[in-house]
């Protein structure tokens, strides 16, 4: 439930505290509205004489669990009676078990509120103190402690009171270092560099043999003499390999062409 309110793991402490407080307040409101609704509406299958003193006083969940135990008693016969009571249901759920319900049916008595653990009560239980009242109580307690401290200081000699006031003044005027949020690294798009799970596989088609040869020839042919194995910078043919752009003869270019 808290994770639904926090949503992200990169928030600071202040944001996390606010969202947790909001979650608690909303949960308290939902429980209060649910209790109000259960006090007004009771399903028909739970309106049994043995539950007459519990209707509108305990939760529907508890009544349904007790209804299941009541059904076990109804299905029990002399040939197939209830198994021996282990006390597990009573201990773990805090509700009357089938054996206790059978005993009350034989006595023609109804179950009481004392037979149910207070956890399931919706009437008569102590309501939680609102957060506003808790804060007001803390402020009153702090003011009371401060008044008691002032009375104790007033009973001290003048020299001791001066020393205490000096210490208080230095403590109040001291610069308190502010708490800063931790630096959170931002995640970039894509796989990070140096990741161990980075793969070199690709869905591109592998080149055929003649494509490999053509790429090798294109990559190693000279732009002057058109021979393989070198380029323009390492060409040893020099000027003799150059051809004129006007007469297409070797040995000169457009600027030095005499034709």
Residue frames as qw, qx, qy, qz and C-alpha x, y, z in Angstrom:
[[0.000, 0.885, 0.465, 0.000, 0.00, 0.00, 0.00],
 [0.300, -0.797, 0.110, 0.512, 2.85, 2.38, 0.78],
 [0.438, -0.117, 0.594, 0.665, 4.55, 1.60, -2.54],
 [0.247, 0.668, 0.624, 0.322, 1.44, 2.74, -4.40],
 [0.112, -0.971, -0.173, 0.121, 1.75, 6.16, -2.74],
 [0.453, -0.623, 0.354, 0.531, 5.56, 6.44, -3.02],
 [0.704, 0.688, 0.091, -0.149, 5.49, 5.43, -6.74],
 [0.609, 0.666, -0.340, 0.264, 9.22, 6.12, -7.32],
 [0.838, -0.373, -0.168, 0.361, 12.42, 5.28, -5.45],
 [0.521, 0.290, -0.020, 0.802, 14.24, 8.52, -6.31],
 [0.229, -0.849, -0.212, -0.427, 12.23, 10.89, -4.10],
 [0.185, 0.449, -0.549, 0.680, 13.81, 12.71, -1.16],
 [0.217, -0.197, -0.837, 0.463, 12.97, 12.18, 2.51],
 [0.241, 0.223, 0.266, -0.906, 10.55, 15.12, 2.65],
 [0.560, 0.123, -0.437, -0.693, 8.48, 13.83, -0.28],
 [0.472, -0.056, -0.880, -0.005, 8.44, 10.31, 1.15],
 [0.059, -0.203, -0.702, 0.680, 7.25, 11.56, 4.56],
 [0.394, 0.202, 0.032, -0.896, 4.45, 13.62, 2.98],
 [0.602, 0.078, -0.613, -0.506, 3.22, 10.69, 0.90],
 [0.366, -0.104, -0.889, 0.255, 3.33, 8.34, 3.88],
 [0.128, 0.221, 0.508, -0.823, 1.29, 10.81, 5.94],
 [0.519, 0.177, -0.247, -0.799, -1.20, 11.09, 3.07],
 [0.519, 0.010, -0.830, -0.203, -1.47, 7.28, 2.92],
 [0.183, -0.179, -0.820, 0.513, -2.19, 7.04, 6.65],
 [0.282, 0.241, 0.260, -0.892, -4.80, 9.81, 6.56],
 [0.569, 0.144, -0.469, -0.660, -6.58, 8.25, 3.58],
 [0.436, -0.047, -0.898, 0.042, -6.52, 4.83, 5.21],
 [0.006, 0.209, 0.671, -0.711, -8.06, 6.29, 8.37],
 [0.444, 0.230, -0.016, -0.866, -10.83, 7.93, 6.32],
 [0.559, 0.094, -0.701, -0.432, -11.56, 4.72, 4.43],
 [0.303, -0.125, -0.897, 0.297, -11.79, 2.70, 7.64],
 [0.171, 0.233, 0.466, -0.836, -14.10, 5.28, 9.24],
 [0.542, 0.208, -0.247, -0.776, -16.43, 5.29, 6.22],
 [0.504, 0.041, -0.844, -0.179, -16.41, 1.47, 6.09],
 [0.118, -0.167, -0.818, 0.537, -17.36, 1.27, 9.78],
 [0.348, 0.249, 0.214, -0.878, -20.19, 3.74, 9.27],
 [0.575, 0.170, -0.525, -0.604, -21.50, 1.70, 6.34],
 [0.437, -0.021, -0.897, 0.056, -21.34, -1.60, 8.26],
 [0.072, 0.159, 0.665, -0.726, -23.28, -0.10, 11.14],
 [0.496, 0.283, 0.056, -0.819, -26.19, 0.65, 8.81],
 [0.773, 0.291, -0.365, -0.429, -26.29, -2.31, 6.40],
 [0.456, -0.315, 0.821, -0.135, -26.25, -5.95, 7.43],
 [0.376, 0.144, -0.782, -0.477, -26.58, -8.82, 4.89],
 [0.783, -0.223, -0.067, -0.577, -29.67, -11.01, 5.35],
 [0.856, 0.045, -0.512, 0.055, -27.67, -14.23, 5.74],
 [0.358, 0.220, -0.601, 0.680, -26.03, -12.78, 8.87],
 [0.455, -0.346, 0.171, -0.803, -29.31, -11.95, 10.65],
 [0.643, -0.137, -0.753, -0.008, -29.40, -15.07, 12.84],
 [0.602, -0.744, -0.160, -0.243, -30.70, -15.24, 16.43],
 [0.835, -0.329, -0.105, 0.428, -27.32, -16.39, 17.73],
 [0.480, 0.160, 0.065, 0.860, -25.72, -13.25, 16.22],
 [0.100, -0.848, -0.447, -0.266, -28.45, -10.86, 17.42],
 [0.451, -0.847, -0.054, 0.275, -26.19, -9.19, 20.01],
 [0.571, -0.301, 0.369, 0.668, -23.32, -8.80, 17.54],
 [0.396, 0.635, 0.493, 0.444, -25.12, -7.26, 14.55],
 [0.100, 0.910, 0.079, 0.394, -24.01, -3.64, 13.94],
 [0.529, -0.819, 0.221, -0.002, -21.33, -4.08, 16.61],
 [0.596, -0.379, 0.581, 0.404, -18.61, -6.13, 14.87],
 [0.175, 0.497, -0.514, -0.677, -17.32, -6.06, 11.29],
 [0.850, 0.302, -0.059, -0.428, -18.95, -7.94, 8.42],
 [0.499, 0.484, -0.718, 0.028, -15.74, -9.89, 7.87],
 [0.121, -0.236, 0.847, -0.461, -15.92, -11.31, 11.39],
 [0.687, 0.147, 0.376, -0.605, -19.61, -12.12, 11.03],
 [0.774, 0.424, -0.352, -0.312, -18.96, -14.00, 7.78],
 [0.292, 0.393, -0.846, 0.212, -16.20, -16.04, 9.41],
 [0.346, -0.055, 0.742, -0.572, -18.58, -16.91, 12.25],
 [0.767, 0.289, 0.033, -0.572, -21.27, -17.77, 9.70],
 [0.600, 0.406, -0.680, -0.114, -18.91, -20.35, 8.18],
 [0.035, 0.195, -0.883, 0.425, -18.46, -21.91, 11.61],
 [0.576, 0.129, 0.427, -0.685, -22.24, -21.89, 12.08],
 [0.757, 0.354, -0.335, -0.435, -22.64, -23.76, 8.78],
 [0.346, 0.317, -0.872, 0.137, -20.24, -26.45, 10.05],
 [0.278, -0.007, 0.755, -0.593, -22.49, -26.94, 13.07],
 [0.690, 0.286, 0.104, -0.656, -25.56, -27.14, 10.83],
 [0.688, 0.386, -0.557, -0.258, -23.98, -29.85, 8.67],
 [0.032, 0.322, -0.892, 0.315, -22.84, -31.92, 11.66],
 [0.803, -0.212, -0.301, -0.469, -24.87, -35.03, 12.51],
 [0.769, -0.486, 0.375, -0.177, -24.65, -37.89, 15.00],
 [0.947, 0.166, 0.173, 0.211, -22.93, -40.08, 12.43],
 [0.607, 0.382, -0.012, 0.697, -20.49, -37.32, 11.35],
 [0.346, -0.881, -0.246, 0.211, -20.06, -34.97, 14.32],
 [0.160, 0.944, -0.257, 0.132, -17.64, -32.07, 14.56],
 [0.756, 0.222, -0.456, 0.414, -13.98, -33.03, 14.92],
 [0.606, -0.556, -0.340, 0.456, -12.24, -32.45, 18.21],
 [0.050, 0.993, 0.032, 0.106, -11.59, -28.79, 18.99],
 [0.762, 0.116, -0.144, 0.621, -7.95, -27.75, 18.64],
 [0.283, -0.820, -0.209, 0.452, -8.48, -24.10, 19.64],
 [0.488, -0.003, 0.345, 0.802, -6.59, -22.87, 16.56],
 [0.073, 0.648, 0.481, 0.586, -9.45, -20.84, 15.09],
 [0.399, -0.867, -0.297, 0.015, -10.22, -19.19, 18.40],
 [0.604, -0.536, 0.083, 0.584, -6.57, -18.36, 19.06],
 [0.433, 0.033, 0.415, 0.799, -5.64, -17.07, 15.61],
 [0.002, 0.534, 0.509, 0.675, -8.87, -15.26, 14.65],
 [0.029, 0.033, 0.472, -0.880, -10.19, -14.17, 18.04],
 [0.584, -0.059, -0.228, -0.777, -13.69, -15.41, 17.09],
 [0.717, -0.130, 0.565, -0.387, -15.97, -18.15, 18.45],
 [0.069, 0.245, -0.900, -0.354, -15.32, -21.50, 16.81],
 [0.580, -0.144, -0.600, -0.532, -17.90, -24.08, 15.73],
 [0.487, -0.226, -0.796, 0.280, -17.74, -25.89, 19.07],
 [0.043, -0.199, -0.428, 0.880, -18.48, -22.71, 21.02],
 [0.428, 0.021, -0.255, -0.867, -21.38, -21.89, 18.68],
 [0.577, -0.166, -0.767, -0.227, -22.73, -25.43, 19.11],
 [0.315, -0.236, -0.719, 0.572, -22.59, -25.04, 22.88],
 [0.168, 0.171, 0.188, -0.952, -24.51, -21.73, 22.75],
 [0.520, -0.050, -0.522, -0.675, -27.13, -23.30, 20.47],
 [0.517, -0.231, -0.820, 0.085, -27.62, -26.11, 22.95],
 [0.203, -0.320, -0.553, 0.742, -27.97, -23.54, 25.74],
 [0.118, 0.776, 0.558, 0.271, -30.32, -21.45, 23.53],
 [0.288, -0.812, -0.061, 0.504, -28.19, -18.39, 24.22],
 [0.537, 0.824, 0.028, 0.178, -26.75, -15.79, 21.86],
 [0.706, 0.072, -0.126, 0.693, -23.13, -14.82, 21.50],
 [0.222, -0.928, -0.175, 0.243, -22.06, -11.63, 23.26],
 [0.346, 0.898, -0.219, 0.163, -19.56, -8.93, 22.42],
 [0.427, -0.708, 0.558, -0.067, -17.16, -10.32, 25.03],
 [0.884, 0.034, 0.457, 0.092, -16.89, -13.54, 23.01],
 [0.661, 0.663, 0.120, 0.331, -15.26, -11.58, 20.16],
 [0.607, -0.191, -0.050, 0.769, -11.82, -10.00, 20.26],
 [0.024, 0.817, 0.201, -0.540, -11.92, -6.15, 20.41],
 [0.239, -0.263, 0.560, 0.749, -10.04, -6.06, 17.09],
 [0.051, 0.349, 0.798, 0.489, -13.32, -6.82, 15.30],
 [0.026, -0.695, -0.574, 0.433, -15.44, -4.34, 17.25],
 [0.208, 0.440, 0.322, 0.812, -16.90, -1.36, 15.38],
 [0.393, -0.739, -0.151, -0.526, -18.87, -0.08, 18.39],
 [0.745, -0.667, -0.001, -0.031, -17.40, 0.51, 21.82],
 [0.824, 0.013, -0.016, 0.566, -13.74, 0.44, 20.77],
 [0.285, -0.740, 0.015, 0.610, -11.34, 3.30, 21.37],
 [0.571, 0.801, 0.136, 0.117, -11.01, 5.61, 18.38],
 [0.701, 0.040, -0.007, 0.712, -7.48, 6.60, 17.32],
 [0.169, -0.784, -0.147, 0.579, -6.43, 10.08, 18.28],
 [0.560, 0.803, 0.139, 0.150, -6.28, 12.44, 15.22],
 [0.699, 0.169, -0.073, 0.691, -2.88, 13.70, 14.19],
 [0.010, 0.719, 0.015, 0.695, -3.89, 17.31, 14.92],
 [0.664, -0.706, -0.006, -0.246, -4.60, 16.49, 18.57],
 [0.899, -0.152, -0.057, 0.406, -1.31, 14.62, 18.84],
 [0.471, 0.428, -0.040, 0.770, 0.61, 17.67, 17.63],
 [0.286, -0.755, -0.011, -0.591, -1.30, 19.98, 19.98],
 [0.844, -0.533, -0.060, 0.002, -0.51, 17.64, 22.87],
 [0.794, 0.070, -0.063, 0.601, 3.18, 17.67, 21.97],
 [0.181, 0.619, -0.023, 0.764, 3.22, 21.48, 21.90],
 [0.560, -0.728, -0.022, -0.396, 1.57, 21.68, 25.33],
 [0.913, -0.319, -0.061, 0.247, 4.08, 19.17, 26.70],
 [0.621, 0.302, -0.055, 0.721, 7.01, 21.15, 25.30],
 [0.106, -0.720, 0.012, -0.685, 5.65, 24.38, 26.78],
 [0.764, -0.624, -0.049, -0.157, 5.26, 22.69, 30.15],
 [0.868, -0.095, -0.060, 0.483, 8.85, 21.43, 30.04],
 [0.373, 0.519, -0.026, 0.768, 10.07, 24.91, 29.07],
 [0.392, -0.763, -0.011, -0.515, 8.21, 26.49, 32.02],
 [0.878, -0.467, -0.039, 0.102, 9.70, 23.93, 34.41],
 [0.746, 0.166, -0.038, 0.644, 13.17, 24.62, 33.02],
 [0.087, 0.686, -0.010, 0.722, 12.66, 28.37, 33.48],
 [0.637, -0.716, -0.017, -0.286, 11.62, 27.84, 37.09],
 [0.906, -0.242, -0.028, 0.347, 14.72, 25.74, 37.75],
 [0.539, 0.395, -0.020, 0.744, 17.00, 28.36, 36.17],
 [0.193, -0.781, -0.046, -0.592, 15.35, 31.11, 38.24],
 [0.775, -0.629, -0.017, -0.057, 16.27, 29.31, 41.45],
 [0.835, 0.082, -0.085, 0.538, 19.99, 29.22, 40.57],
 [0.369, -0.652, -0.021, 0.662, 22.57, 31.84, 41.64],
 [0.347, 0.868, -0.020, -0.355, 23.17, 34.80, 39.37],
 [0.090, -0.621, 0.692, 0.357, 26.59, 33.56, 38.20],
 [0.397, 0.055, 0.905, 0.140, 25.24, 30.18, 37.14],
 [0.468, 0.704, 0.483, -0.228, 22.27, 31.78, 35.41],
 [0.188, 0.840, -0.285, -0.421, 24.62, 34.01, 33.43],
 [0.197, -0.382, 0.849, 0.307, 26.69, 31.02, 32.31],
 [0.445, 0.338, 0.829, -0.015, 23.59, 29.10, 31.24],
 [0.388, 0.827, 0.231, -0.335, 22.21, 32.07, 29.31],
 [0.036, 0.719, -0.546, -0.428, 25.55, 32.46, 27.56],
 [0.302, -0.105, 0.923, 0.215, 25.50, 28.80, 26.52],
 [0.449, 0.588, 0.652, -0.167, 21.91, 29.10, 25.29],
 [0.265, 0.859, -0.065, -0.433, 22.78, 32.19, 23.28],
 [0.063, -0.540, 0.741, 0.394, 25.76, 30.50, 21.62],
 [0.379, 0.146, 0.911, 0.076, 23.68, 27.44, 20.79],
 [0.423, 0.726, 0.476, -0.260, 20.87, 29.47, 19.24],
 [0.219, 0.869, -0.218, -0.385, 23.20, 31.72, 17.23],
 [0.401, -0.335, 0.776, 0.353, 25.30, 28.83, 15.97],
 [0.527, 0.390, -0.412, -0.633, 24.83, 28.09, 12.31],
 [0.739, 0.016, 0.649, -0.181, 23.05, 24.83, 11.77],
 [0.013, -0.292, 0.761, 0.579, 24.16, 23.02, 8.69],
 [0.717, 0.245, 0.052, -0.651, 21.21, 22.33, 6.42],
 [0.607, -0.024, 0.791, 0.073, 20.47, 18.79, 5.35],
 [0.385, 0.484, -0.420, -0.663, 20.67, 18.43, 1.59],
 [0.926, 0.199, 0.174, -0.269, 19.17, 15.76, -0.53],
 [0.621, -0.301, 0.618, 0.378, 21.59, 13.11, -1.78],
 [0.281, 0.528, -0.482, -0.641, 22.76, 13.38, -5.36],
 [0.767, 0.212, 0.589, -0.143, 20.79, 10.95, -7.45],
 [0.178, -0.285, 0.678, 0.653, 22.32, 9.93, -10.75],
 [0.644, 0.449, 0.089, -0.613, 20.02, 10.33, -13.72],
 [0.635, 0.043, 0.740, 0.219, 19.63, 7.34, -15.93],
 [0.228, 0.475, -0.405, -0.747, 20.08, 8.04, -19.62],
 [0.856, 0.317, 0.068, -0.403, 18.32, 6.31, -22.46],
 [0.741, 0.473, -0.475, -0.029, 19.72, 3.11, -23.87],
 [0.922, -0.250, -0.189, 0.227, 22.14, 0.59, -22.46],
 [0.279, -0.916, 0.249, 0.143, 24.99, 2.15, -20.45],
 [0.541, 0.669, -0.505, 0.073, 28.51, 2.01, -21.79],
 [0.098, 0.453, -0.830, 0.310, 30.64, -0.82, -20.53],
 [0.786, -0.157, 0.283, -0.527, 27.62, -2.94, -19.62],
 [0.295, -0.310, 0.900, 0.083, 28.49, -6.61, -19.39],
 [0.545, 0.365, 0.746, -0.113, 25.28, -7.68, -21.08],
 [0.365, 0.701, -0.192, -0.581, 25.86, -5.54, -24.17],
 [0.782, 0.157, 0.582, 0.161, 25.68, -7.80, -27.21],
 [0.044, -0.476, 0.494, 0.727, 27.26, -7.40, -30.63],
 [0.342, 0.314, 0.860, 0.210, 24.59, -9.39, -32.42],
 [0.261, 0.371, -0.099, -0.886, 22.56, -7.73, -35.13],
 [0.660, 0.412, 0.592, -0.211, 19.65, -8.60, -37.39],
 [0.362, 0.747, -0.309, -0.464, 21.42, -7.18, -40.45],
 [0.958, 0.282, 0.052, 0.003, 22.17, -9.64, -43.25],
 [0.602, -0.501, 0.430, 0.449, 25.74, -10.82, -43.46],
 [0.377, 0.721, -0.334, -0.476, 27.50, -9.67, -46.71],
 [0.961, 0.246, 0.122, 0.030, 28.19, -12.21, -49.45],
 [0.749, -0.245, 0.264, 0.557, 31.70, -13.01, -50.69],
 [0.456, 0.492, 0.320, 0.669, 31.60, -10.79, -53.77],
 [0.172, -0.932, -0.161, -0.274, 30.41, -7.86, -51.65],
 [0.675, -0.655, 0.131, 0.313, 33.38, -8.36, -49.34],
 [0.668, 0.071, 0.339, 0.659, 35.77, -8.32, -52.33],
 [0.214, 0.747, 0.319, 0.543, 34.18, -5.19, -53.80],
 [0.387, -0.919, -0.064, -0.048, 34.43, -3.35, -50.52],
 [0.724, -0.441, 0.229, 0.478, 38.08, -4.30, -50.17],
 [0.550, 0.320, 0.370, 0.676, 38.87, -3.09, -53.71],
 [0.008, 0.866, 0.264, 0.424, 37.01, 0.19, -53.26],
 [0.535, -0.840, -0.007, 0.091, 38.69, 0.84, -49.97],
 [0.655, -0.466, 0.350, 0.481, 42.25, 0.31, -51.29],
 [0.604, 0.520, 0.370, 0.476, 42.23, 1.90, -54.80],
 [0.328, -0.313, 0.017, 0.891, 44.20, 5.05, -55.55],
 [0.306, 0.802, 0.384, -0.340, 42.31, 8.13, -56.74],
 [0.081, 0.752, -0.393, -0.522, 45.16, 9.10, -59.18],
 [0.147, 0.387, -0.832, -0.370, 46.29, 5.94, -60.89],
 [0.828, -0.029, -0.064, -0.556, 43.29, 3.78, -59.99],
 [0.582, 0.240, -0.769, 0.111, 45.60, 1.02, -58.83],
 [0.782, -0.547, -0.234, -0.188, 44.94, -1.10, -55.75],
 [0.806, -0.132, -0.329, 0.474, 47.09, -1.23, -52.65],
 [0.344, -0.180, -0.202, 0.899, 47.60, 2.50, -51.97],
 [0.101, 0.856, 0.476, -0.176, 45.86, 5.92, -51.99],
 [0.343, 0.896, 0.049, 0.277, 46.56, 9.46, -53.26],
 [0.320, -0.891, 0.317, -0.046, 49.02, 10.30, -50.49],
 [0.634, -0.419, 0.624, 0.184, 51.12, 7.15, -50.89],
 [0.801, 0.570, 0.183, -0.011, 50.90, 7.02, -54.69],
 [0.571, -0.444, 0.421, 0.548, 54.39, 6.48, -56.21],
 [0.547, 0.493, 0.516, 0.437, 53.35, 7.15, -59.80],
 [0.235, -0.422, -0.039, 0.875, 53.28, 10.88, -59.05],
 [0.305, 0.546, -0.055, -0.778, 52.48, 13.35, -61.81],
 [0.138, 0.199, -0.822, -0.515, 52.71, 10.72, -64.53],
 [0.029, 0.338, 0.938, -0.067, 49.58, 9.13, -63.23],
 [0.198, 0.582, 0.361, -0.701, 47.62, 12.35, -63.44],
 [0.332, 0.405, 0.674, 0.521, 45.49, 13.05, -66.47],
 [0.036, 0.061, -0.037, -0.997, 44.37, 16.40, -67.79],
 [0.333, 0.477, 0.683, -0.443, 40.69, 17.25, -67.52],
 [0.406, 0.668, -0.089, -0.618, 40.74, 18.94, -70.99],
 [0.510, 0.528, -0.590, -0.336, 42.77, 16.72, -73.30],
 [0.952, -0.201, 0.119, -0.199, 42.78, 13.58, -71.11],
 [0.711, 0.464, -0.440, 0.292, 46.56, 13.22, -71.57],
 [0.788, -0.516, -0.201, 0.268, 48.86, 12.19, -68.74],
 [0.635, 0.075, -0.089, 0.764, 51.64, 14.32, -67.29],
 [0.038, 0.126, -0.094, 0.987, 49.83, 17.61, -66.73],
 [0.075, 0.551, 0.741, -0.376, 46.54, 19.14, -65.55],
 [0.251, 0.841, 0.464, 0.120, 44.10, 21.87, -66.66],
 [0.165, -0.937, 0.058, 0.302, 46.32, 24.74, -65.59],
 [0.309, -0.574, 0.598, 0.466, 49.47, 23.49, -67.34],
 [0.694, 0.392, 0.594, 0.112, 47.68, 22.15, -70.42],
 [0.135, -0.452, 0.395, 0.788, 49.34, 23.40, -73.65],
 [0.176, 0.288, 0.834, 0.437, 46.82, 21.90, -75.97]]
